[in-house]
Amino acid sequence: MQKRLGTVLLEAMFLDMMEISARFTVRTKTTKMPCEVRSKKRSCFGCLYLQRKGLSSYCNWFYKHKFQKMKQIPEDILKKGCDKREPSVESVEDSTGIIQSIINRFDGELI
């Protein structure tokens, strides 16, 4: 009698664990896992070294690394960026896919 009672209790615990596991599996299959989103564009607007003074834009890289005055950034370089660019935001987690679709649709950049 005691063996049978112990077996019944173990089976009940095992079935409860299976039900919890099945619920967890269903929930994780319906939930999207977060993915890492990166910018397509690499302009100066997303750079750490960009300094804005009024309508002018200056690059702070020369001051930090070469100990020179900040240099004004020409408009064509401002829009396409340079090789010294360090992004202010490297990437973000996106579990819904909304940020990725906005970046793709509007050719966007993380700033």
MODELLER restraints for C-alpha pairs under 7 A, 6 or more apart:
rsr = mdl.restraints
at = mdl.atoms
rsr.add(forms.Gaussian(group=physical.xy_distance, feature=features.Distance(at['CA:32:A'], at['CA:95:A']), mean=5.86, stdev=0.5))
rsr.add(forms.Gaussian(group=physical.xy_distance, feature=features.Distance(at['CA:32:A'], at['CA:96:A']), mean=6.87, stdev=0.5))
rsr.add(forms.Gaussian(group=physical.xy_distance, feature=features.Distance(at['CA:33:A'], at['CA:95:A']), mean=5.63, stdev=0.5))
rsr.add(forms.Gaussian(group=physical.xy_distance, feature=features.Distance(at['CA:34:A'], at['CA:93:A']), mean=5.73, stdev=0.5))
rsr.add(forms.Gaussian(group=physical.xy_distance, feature=features.Distance(at['CA:34:A'], at['CA:94:A']), mean=5.13, stdev=0.5))
rsr.add(forms.Gaussian(group=physical.xy_distance, feature=features.Distance(at['CA:34:A'], at['CA:95:A']), mean=3.75, stdev=0.5))
rsr.add(forms.Gaussian(group=physical.xy_distance, feature=features.Distance(at['CA:35:A'], at['CA:93:A']), mean=5.53, stdev=0.5))
rsr.add(forms.Gaussian(group=physical.xy_distance, feature=features.Distance(at['CA:35:A'], at['CA:94:A']), mean=5.31, stdev=0.5))
rsr.add(forms.Gaussian(group=physical.xy_distance, feature=features.Distance(at['CA:35:A'], at['CA:95:A']), mean=6.00, stdev=0.5))
rsr.add(forms.Gaussian(group=physical.xy_distance, feature=features.Distance(at['CA:36:A'], at['CA:91:A']), mean=6.21, stdev=0.5))
rsr.add(forms.Gaussian(group=physical.xy_distance, feature=features.Distance(at['CA:36:A'], at['CA:92:A']), mean=5.65, stdev=0.5))
rsr.add(forms.Gaussian(group=physical.xy_distance, feature=features.Distance(at['CA:36:A'], at['CA:93:A']), mean=4.80, stdev=0.5))
rsr.add(forms.Gaussian(group=physical.xy_distance, feature=features.Distance(at['CA:36:A'], at['CA:94:A']), mean=6.24, stdev=0.5))
rsr.add(forms.Gaussian(group=physical.xy_distance, feature=features.Distance(at['CA:37:A'], at['CA:91:A']), mean=5.38, stdev=0.5))
rsr.add(forms.Gaussian(group=physical.xy_distance, feature=features.Distance(at['CA:37:A'], at['CA:92:A']), mean=5.37, stdev=0.5))
rsr.add(forms.Gaussian(group=physical.xy_distance, feature=features.Distance(at['CA:37:A'], at['CA:93:A']), mean=6.26, stdev=0.5))
rsr.add(forms.Gaussian(group=physical.xy_distance, feature=features.Distance(at['CA:37:A'], at['CA:94:A']), mean=6.55, stdev=0.5))
rsr.add(forms.Gaussian(group=physical.xy_distance, feature=features.Distance(at['CA:37:A'], at['CA:100:A']), mean=6.18, stdev=0.5))
rsr.add(forms.Gaussian(group=physical.xy_distance, feature=features.Distance(at['CA:38:A'], at['CA:90:A']), mean=6.61, stdev=0.5))
rsr.add(forms.Gaussian(group=physical.xy_distance, feature=features.Distance(at['CA:38:A'], at['CA:91:A']), mean=4.81, stdev=0.5))
rsr.add(forms.Gaussian(group=physical.xy_distance, feature=features.Distance(at['CA:39:A'], at['CA:108:A']), mean=6.73, stdev=0.5))
rsr.add(forms.Gaussian(group=physical.xy_distance, feature=features.Distance(at['CA:39:A'], at['CA:109:A']), mean=4.69, stdev=0.5))
rsr.add(forms.Gaussian(group=physical.xy_distance, feature=features.Distance(at['CA:39:A'], at['CA:110:A']), mean=5.57, stdev=0.5))
rsr.add(forms.Gaussian(group=physical.xy_distance, feature=features.Distance(at['CA:40:A'], at['CA:107:A']), mean=6.85, stdev=0.5))
rsr.add(forms.Gaussian(group=physical.xy_distance, feature=features.Distance(at['CA:40:A'], at['CA:108:A']), mean=6.71, stdev=0.5))
rsr.add(forms.Gaussian(group=physical.xy_distance, feature=features.Distance(at['CA:40:A'], at['CA:109:A']), mean=6.23, stdev=0.5))
rsr.add(forms.Gaussian(group=physical.xy_distance, feature=features.Distance(at['CA:41:A'], at['CA:108:A']), mean=6.49, stdev=0.5))
rsr.add(forms.Gaussian(group=physical.xy_distance, feature=features.Distance(at['CA:41:A'], at['CA:109:A']), mean=5.43, stdev=0.5))
rsr.add(forms.Gaussian(group=physical.xy_distance, feature=features.Distance(at['CA:42:A'], at['CA:80:A']), mean=6.31, stdev=0.5))
rsr.add(forms.Gaussian(group=physical.xy_distance, feature=features.Distance(at['CA:42:A'], at['CA:81:A']), mean=5.65, stdev=0.5))
rsr.add(forms.Gaussian(group=physical.xy_distance, feature=features.Distance(at['CA:43:A'], at['CA:78:A']), mean=6.13, stdev=0.5))
rsr.add(forms.Gaussian(group=physical.xy_distance, feature=features.Distance(at['CA:43:A'], at['CA:79:A']), mean=5.07, stdev=0.5))
rsr.add(forms.Gaussian(group=physical.xy_distance, feature=features.Distance(at['CA:43:A'], at['CA:80:A']), mean=4.54, stdev=0.5))
rsr.add(forms.Gaussian(group=physical.xy_distance, feature=features.Distance(at['CA:43:A'], at['CA:81:A']), mean=4.00, stdev=0.5))
rsr.add(forms.Gaussian(group=physical.xy_distance, feature=features.Distance(at['CA:44:A'], at['CA:50:A']), mean=6.48, stdev=0.5))
rsr.add(forms.Gaussian(group=physical.xy_distance, feature=features.Distance(at['CA:44:A'], at['CA:78:A']), mean=5.10, stdev=0.5))
rsr.add(forms.Gaussian(group=physical.xy_distance, feature=features.Distance(at['CA:44:A'], at['CA:79:A']), mean=6.45, stdev=0.5))
rsr.add(forms.Gaussian(group=physical.xy_distance, feature=features.Distance(at['CA:44:A'], at['CA:80:A']), mean=6.96, stdev=0.5))
rsr.add(forms.Gaussian(group=physical.xy_distance, feature=features.Distance(at['CA:44:A'], at['CA:81:A']), mean=4.73, stdev=0.5))
rsr.add(forms.Gaussian(group=physical.xy_distance, feature=features.Distance(at['CA:44:A'], at['CA:85:A']), mean=6.99, stdev=0.5))
rsr.add(forms.Gaussian(group=physical.xy_distance, feature=features.Distance(at['CA:45:A'], at['CA:111:A']), mean=6.74, stdev=0.5))
rsr.add(forms.Gaussian(group=physical.xy_distance, feature=features.Distance(at['CA:46:A'], at['CA:87:A']), mean=5.50, stdev=0.5))
rsr.add(forms.Gaussian(group=physical.xy_distance, feature=features.Distance(at['CA:46:A'], at['CA:88:A']), mean=5.70, stdev=0.5))
rsr.add(forms.Gaussian(group=physical.xy_distance, feature=features.Distance(at['CA:46:A'], at['CA:110:A']), mean=6.51, stdev=0.5))
rsr.add(forms.Gaussian(group=physical.xy_distance, feature=features.Distance(at['CA:46:A'], at['CA:111:A']), mean=4.49, stdev=0.5))
rsr.add(forms.Gaussian(group=physical.xy_distance, feature=features.Distance(at['CA:47:A'], at['CA:85:A']), mean=5.66, stdev=0.5))
rsr.add(forms.Gaussian(group=physical.xy_distance, feature=features.Distance(at['CA:47:A'], at['CA:86:A']), mean=5.29, stdev=0.5))
rsr.add(forms.Gaussian(group=physical.xy_distance, feature=features.Distance(at['CA:47:A'], at['CA:87:A']), mean=4.58, stdev=0.5))
rsr.add(forms.Gaussian(group=physical.xy_distance, feature=features.Distance(at['CA:47:A'], at['CA:88:A']), mean=5.37, stdev=0.5))
rsr.add(forms.Gaussian(group=physical.xy_distance, feature=features.Distance(at['CA:48:A'], at['CA:86:A']), mean=5.80, stdev=0.5))
rsr.add(forms.Gaussian(group=physical.xy_distance, feature=features.Distance(at['CA:48:A'], at['CA:87:A']), mean=5.95, stdev=0.5))
rsr.add(forms.Gaussian(group=physical.xy_distance, feature=features.Distance(at['CA:48:A'], at['CA:88:A']), mean=5.03, stdev=0.5))
rsr.add(forms.Gaussian(group=physical.xy_distance, feature=features.Distance(at['CA:49:A'], at['CA:59:A']), mean=5.51, stdev=0.5))
rsr.add(forms.Gaussian(group=physical.xy_distance, feature=features.Distance(at['CA:49:A'], at['CA:60:A']), mean=4.68, stdev=0.5))
rsr.add(forms.Gaussian(group=physical.xy_distance, feature=features.Distance(at['CA:49:A'], at['CA:61:A']), mean=5.57, stdev=0.5))
rsr.add(forms.Gaussian(group=physical.xy_distance, feature=features.Distance(at['CA:50:A'], at['CA:57:A']), mean=6.77, stdev=0.5))
rsr.add(forms.Gaussian(group=physical.xy_distance, feature=features.Distance(at['CA:50:A'], at['CA:58:A']), mean=5.94, stdev=0.5))
rsr.add(forms.Gaussian(group=physical.xy_distance, feature=features.Distance(at['CA:50:A'], at['CA:59:A']), mean=5.11, stdev=0.5))
rsr.add(forms.Gaussian(group=physical.xy_distance, feature=features.Distance(at['CA:50:A'], at['CA:60:A']), mean=6.21, stdev=0.5))
rsr.add(forms.Gaussian(group=physical.xy_distance, feature=features.Distance(at['CA:51:A'], at['CA:57:A']), mean=5.78, stdev=0.5))
rsr.add(forms.Gaussian(group=physical.xy_distance, feature=features.Distance(at['CA:51:A'], at['CA:58:A']), mean=5.03, stdev=0.5))
rsr.add(forms.Gaussian(group=physical.xy_distance, feature=features.Distance(at['CA:51:A'], at['CA:59:A']), mean=6.15, stdev=0.5))
rsr.add(forms.Gaussian(group=physical.xy_distance, feature=features.Distance(at['CA:51:A'], at['CA:60:A']), mean=6.55, stdev=0.5))
rsr.add(forms.Gaussian(group=physical.xy_distance, feature=features.Distance(at['CA:52:A'], at['CA:58:A']), mean=6.20, stdev=0.5))
rsr.add(forms.Gaussian(group=physical.xy_distance, feature=features.Distance(at['CA:57:A'], at['CA:72:A']), mean=5.85, stdev=0.5))
rsr.add(forms.Gaussian(group=physical.xy_distance, feature=features.Distance(at['CA:57:A'], at['CA:73:A']), mean=5.70, stdev=0.5))
rsr.add(forms.Gaussian(group=physical.xy_distance, feature=features.Distance(at['CA:58:A'], at['CA:70:A']), mean=6.00, stdev=0.5))
rsr.add(forms.Gaussian(group=physical.xy_distance, feature=features.Distance(at['CA:58:A'], at['CA:71:A']), mean=5.38, stdev=0.5))
rsr.add(forms.Gaussian(group=physical.xy_distance, feature=features.Distance(at['CA:58:A'], at['CA:72:A']), mean=4.29, stdev=0.5))
rsr.add(forms.Gaussian(group=physical.xy_distance, feature=features.Distance(at['CA:58:A'], at['CA:73:A']), mean=5.40, stdev=0.5))
rsr.add(forms.Gaussian(group=physical.xy_distance, feature=features.Distance(at['CA:59:A'], at['CA:70:A']), mean=5.54, stdev=0.5))
rsr.add(forms.Gaussian(group=physical.xy_distance, feature=features.Distance(at['CA:59:A'], at['CA:71:A']), mean=5.42, stdev=0.5))
rsr.add(forms.Gaussian(group=physical.xy_distance, feature=features.Distance(at['CA:59:A'], at['CA:72:A']), mean=6.27, stdev=0.5))
rsr.add(forms.Gaussian(group=physical.xy_distance, feature=features.Distance(at['CA:59:A'], at['CA:73:A']), mean=6.33, stdev=0.5))
rsr.add(forms.Gaussian(group=physical.xy_distance, feature=features.Distance(at['CA:60:A'], at['CA:70:A']), mean=5.18, stdev=0.5))
rsr.add(forms.Gaussian(group=physical.xy_distance, feature=features.Distance(at['CA:62:A'], at['CA:68:A']), mean=5.46, stdev=0.5))
rsr.add(forms.Gaussian(group=physical.xy_distance, feature=features.Distance(at['CA:62:A'], at['CA:69:A']), mean=6.57, stdev=0.5))
rsr.add(forms.Gaussian(group=physical.xy_distance, feature=features.Distance(at['CA:62:A'], at['CA:70:A']), mean=5.84, stdev=0.5))
rsr.add(forms.Gaussian(group=physical.xy_distance, feature=features.Distance(at['CA:63:A'], at['CA:69:A']), mean=5.48, stdev=0.5))
rsr.add(forms.Gaussian(group=physical.xy_distance, feature=features.Distance(at['CA:63:A'], at['CA:70:A']), mean=5.57, stdev=0.5))
rsr.add(forms.Gaussian(group=physical.xy_distance, feature=features.Distance(at['CA:88:A'], at['CA:111:A']), mean=6.44, stdev=0.5))
rsr.add(forms.Gaussian(group=physical.xy_distance, feature=features.Distance(at['CA:89:A'], at['CA:110:A']), mean=6.22, stdev=0.5))
rsr.add(forms.Gaussian(group=physical.xy_distance, feature=features.Distance(at['CA:89:A'], at['CA:111:A']), mean=6.11, stdev=0.5))
rsr.add(forms.Gaussian(group=physical.xy_distance, feature=features.Distance(at['CA:103:A'], at['CA:109:A']), mean=6.51, stdev=0.5))
